[in-house]
Amino acid sequence: WMDLAHEALGKSTDVPTMLNPAERKLYLWLAREWATGVGAVVDLGCFLGGSTAILAEGLRQAGLPGPVHAYDAFSIGEPLKEKYLYSIGIERFEGTDMLPVSKRLLQPWEGLVEFHPGRIEDQLWDAGPIEVLTLDASKEAGTMDKMAEIFFPHLIPGRSVIVQQDFLHWKQPWVAVQMARMADWFLPLARAPRDSVAFLCTREIDAEALEAGRCADLSDVDMIEDLTAMRETLRGFGVGKPLKALAAAVELNPGKRSASGYAVRPPEDAG
């Protein structure tokens, strides 16, 4: 996937996204080369639709029917409008509802995208197995736990790949903690710098797995221990220093389980 040419992304580059070039290539490869249609492709936290566009473009190139299931609150404030919309020529609009804009931006993949607006943790999944699952909505540990409860049981052992986009983000250490606690159910596959790590589901995600992966009520000590364990699991992936920085972030922001509560950033040399 790292050798994919930028041109392979096609028109998806026209849709605003926070994904960096390496992450975009990973998303395209998963939809184009890994997905077979045996399960759904689900994008949790698609923002304006950039990640969804890449996944849909991959399905289009592979000749798969899709759709990509795009989940998001589809709400946007003025600063992000200025940065991601008005700067590319989108007309100014009132209010916070960005679903109409997202639908317009994803028009080139009409029929390959199904929108699921609203709080992800309040929704359901009843569309069968999931083959590719991308996650960028774990801004709170409790929300992350709920998303796992809704979607993980539908993963296909030995086939499904999940991408934790914020795995190494300093404001969301519980993402790496969750995967550390579910190491018996997920095998790390690849890292897309800066923060994304992909995992293969190796076992059925049952009640035991979900209970093991819950993070909202963990102590800081437990989280730091899990992050230390994850350094060993990911030895060779080049993430030792970022994982140490995550542990430092937990220490500097005690008891916080929401990204908005992480106000003190670890120093650059924390790892």
C-alpha positions in Angstrom: 0.0 0.0 0.0 2.9 2.4 0.6 3.9 2.1 -3.1 0.6 3.4 -4.4 0.9 6.5 -6.5 -0.9 9.6 -5.4 -2.7 9.7 -8.7 -4.4 6.4 -7.7 -6.6 8.4 -5.3 -8.5 9.9 -8.2 -11.2 12.5 -7.4 -11.1 11.6 -3.7 -8.4 14.2 -3.3 -11.0 16.9 -4.0 -12.8 16.1 -0.8 -11.4 17.7 2.4 -9.9 15.3 4.9 -7.6 15.3 7.9 -5.9 12.1 6.7 -2.3 12.5 5.6 -0.9 11.0 2.4 0.2 7.7 4.0 -3.2 7.2 5.6 -5.0 7.9 2.4 -3.0 5.3 0.6 -3.8 2.7 3.3 -7.5 3.5 3.1 -7.5 3.1 -0.7 -5.5 -0.1 -0.6 -7.9 -1.7 2.0 -10.9 -0.9 -0.2 -9.3 -1.7 -3.5 -7.0 -4.6 -2.7 -8.2 -6.1 0.6 -12.0 -5.9 0.5 -13.7 -8.7 -1.3 -17.4 -7.9 -0.6 -17.8 -10.6 2.0 -18.5 -7.9 4.5 -19.3 -4.2 4.7 -17.0 -1.2 4.6 -17.7 1.1 7.6 -16.3 4.6 8.2 -16.8 5.8 11.8 -16.2 9.6 12.0 -15.9 10.6 8.4 -15.9 14.4 9.1 -16.7 16.0 5.7 -16.4 12.8 3.9 -12.8 12.7 2.8 -12.1 9.3 4.2 -15.4 8.0 2.8 -14.4 9.3 -0.6 -11.2 7.4 -0.5 -12.8 4.1 0.5 -15.6 4.6 -2.1 -13.0 5.3 -4.7 -11.2 2.0 -3.8 -14.4 0.1 -4.1 -15.1 1.7 -7.4 -11.7 0.7 -8.8 -12.1 -2.8 -7.5 -15.6 -3.1 -9.1 -17.3 -3.8 -5.8 -20.8 -2.6 -5.2 -20.3 -1.1 -1.7 -21.6 0.9 -0.1 -19.3 2.6 2.3 -21.3 3.2 5.4 -20.4 6.8 6.5 -21.1 7.6 10.2 -20.7 11.1 11.7 -22.6 13.8 13.6 -22.1 15.9 10.4 -21.9 19.0 12.5 -19.4 21.8 11.9 -18.5 25.1 13.5 -17.3 28.3 11.9 -13.5 27.8 12.4 -13.6 24.5 10.6 -15.8 25.9 7.9 -13.2 28.5 7.2 -10.3 26.0 7.2 -11.9 23.2 5.2 -14.8 24.5 3.2 -14.6 28.2 2.4 -11.0 27.8 1.5 -11.9 25.5 -1.4 -14.7 27.6 -2.7 -17.7 26.2 -0.8 -20.3 29.0 -0.4 -20.8 30.3 3.1 -23.8 28.9 4.9 -25.6 29.4 8.2 -25.8 26.8 11.0 -23.8 23.8 11.8 -25.4 21.1 9.6 -22.8 19.9 7.1 -24.6 16.8 5.8 -25.9 18.6 2.6 -22.3 19.7 1.9 -20.9 16.3 2.5 -23.5 14.7 0.1 -22.6 17.3 -2.5 -18.8 16.6 -2.1 -19.5 12.8 -2.3 -21.7 13.1 -5.4 -19.0 11.5 -7.7 -19.6 8.2 -5.7 -23.4 8.3 -5.7 -24.6 4.8 -5.0 -21.4 3.8 -3.2 -22.1 5.8 0.0 -24.8 5.3 2.6 -25.0 8.1 5.2 -25.7 7.5 8.9 -26.0 11.0 10.5 -26.1 11.4 14.3 -24.2 10.4 17.4 -22.5 7.1 16.5 -22.8 5.7 19.9 -26.6 6.0 19.7 -26.9 4.1 16.5 -27.2 0.4 15.6 -25.6 -1.9 13.1 -27.8 -4.5 11.4 -26.3 -4.9 8.0 -24.3 -8.1 8.5 -20.6 -8.8 8.7 -18.0 -5.9 8.5 -14.9 -6.5 6.5 -13.2 -3.1 6.8 -13.8 -0.8 9.7 -12.1 2.6 10.1 -12.4 4.6 13.3 -11.9 8.3 13.9 -14.5 9.1 16.5 -12.9 7.9 19.8 -12.7 11.4 21.3 -14.1 10.0 24.6 -13.3 6.6 26.2 -16.9 5.9 26.8 -17.9 6.6 23.2 -15.1 4.3 22.1 -16.3 1.5 24.4 -19.9 1.9 22.9 -18.7 1.9 19.3 -16.8 -1.3 20.0 -19.9 -2.8 21.5 -22.0 -1.9 18.4 -19.6 -2.8 15.6 -16.8 -5.2 16.8 -19.0 -8.2 17.2 -19.7 -8.1 13.4 -16.0 -8.4 12.5 -15.0 -11.5 10.6 -12.1 -13.5 12.3 -9.2 -13.9 10.0 -10.6 -11.4 7.5 -11.7 -8.1 9.0 -9.2 -5.2 9.3 -9.8 -2.2 11.5 -7.9 1.1 11.3 -7.5 3.0 14.5 -6.8 6.4 13.1 -6.0 8.1 16.4 -4.0 5.2 17.9 -1.0 7.4 18.6 -2.8 10.8 19.2 -1.7 12.2 22.5 -5.2 13.4 23.4 -6.7 9.9 23.1 -4.5 7.3 24.8 -7.4 5.0 25.5 -7.4 4.0 21.9 -4.0 2.3 22.3 -5.1 1.0 25.7 -8.2 -0.6 24.2 -6.1 -2.5 21.6 -3.6 -3.5 24.2 -6.4 -5.0 26.3 -7.8 -6.8 23.2 -4.5 -8.2 22.1 -5.9 -11.7 22.2 -8.4 -10.7 19.5 -6.4 -8.4 17.2 -3.1 -8.7 15.4 -1.2 -5.5 14.5 -0.6 -5.3 10.8 0.7 -1.8 9.8 1.3 1.7 10.8 0.5 4.7 8.6 2.4 7.6 10.1 1.6 9.7 12.0 -1.1 8.2 14.2 -2.9 5.3 12.4 -2.4 1.6 13.1 -4.3 -1.2 11.4 -5.2 -4.5 13.0 -6.5 -7.9 11.8 -9.4 -9.4 13.8 -8.2 -12.9 14.7 -11.1 -14.2 16.9 -14.8 -13.6 17.3 -15.5 -10.5 19.3 -17.7 -11.8 22.1 -18.8 -10.5 25.5 -15.5 -11.5 27.0 -13.6 -9.5 24.4 -15.8 -6.4 24.8 -15.4 -6.5 28.6 -11.6 -6.9 28.3 -11.5 -3.8 26.0 -13.5 -1.4 28.1 -11.5 1.7 29.1 -13.8 4.4 30.5 -13.5 3.3 34.1 -9.8 2.3 34.1 -7.4 3.9 36.5 -4.5 5.9 35.2 -2.2 3.3 36.6 -3.9 0.6 34.6 -3.8 2.7 31.4 -0.1 3.3 31.8 0.5 -0.4 32.3 -1.4 -1.3 29.2 0.5 1.3 27.2 3.7 -0.2 28.4 2.5 -3.7 27.3 1.6 -2.3 23.9 5.1 -1.1 23.3 6.2 -4.8 23.4 3.4 -5.9 21.2 4.3 -3.3 18.6 8.1 -3.8 18.8 9.4 -3.2 15.3 6.6 -0.8 14.3 8.6 2.3 15.2 6.0 3.4 17.8 8.0 3.0 21.1 8.5 6.7 21.6 4.9 7.8 20.7 3.6 5.1 23.1 5.8 6.5 25.9 4.5 9.9 25.1 0.9 8.6 25.5 1.8 7.3 29.0 3.2 10.7 29.8 0.0 12.4 28.6 -2.0 10.2 31.0 0.2 11.3 33.9 0.0 15.0 32.9 -3.8 14.8 32.6 -4.9 12.6 35.5 -8.4 11.1 35.4 -9.3 12.5 32.0 -11.2 10.3 29.6 -12.1 12.9 27.0 -9.9 14.5 24.4 -11.2 17.9 25.4 -9.9 17.3 28.9 -6.3 16.8 27.7 -4.9 20.3 28.1 -1.3 19.5 29.0 0.7 18.1 26.2 3.8 15.9 26.8 7.1 17.6 25.9 8.6 16.7 22.6 11.2 14.5 24.3 8.6 12.7 26.4 9.3 9.5 24.5 
